[in-house]
């Protein structure tokens, strides 16, 4: 229903454009419409705060969710950030490229973590993804950290919850 309403609204908006509008403006309107239409399903993946909510998503929504979170984890901040965080971002990017990580692989890793560690069912999937990605990419993270004279990370295995006791 949301998708149909959004596409109708975009069609109406596009029909209001007459030949006198600039090509740039038309492209911007088309871009906004695409964001609205494509974002309708993706937005449903937001605000997932535990395994139960994660389990409600279909595989496509899970892939879109982890892709968005991973993009945020590897994206650069417009603000100054700590050197360790820049090293982590760089390392995750290199790791994802070298290991050819896909959104499907990432969402399956989140699901597997939840299945293997029921004690973590109350932890949000974005945190599980961050932890799993750091564990998978630890070698890359430590290589980047060594370039800026930081000590290597020693990440534990197993449940996330057990590290906060």
Secondary structure as UniProt FT lines:
FT   HELIX           2..16
FT   TURN            19..20
FT   HELIX           23..43
FT   TURN            44..45
FT   HELIX           51..55
FT   HELIX           59..74
FT   HELIX           83..98
FT   TURN            99..100
FT   HELIX           103..116
FT   HELIX           118..120
FT   TURN            121..122
FT   HELIX           125..136
FT   HELIX           138..147
FT   TURN            148..149
FT   HELIX           161..164
//
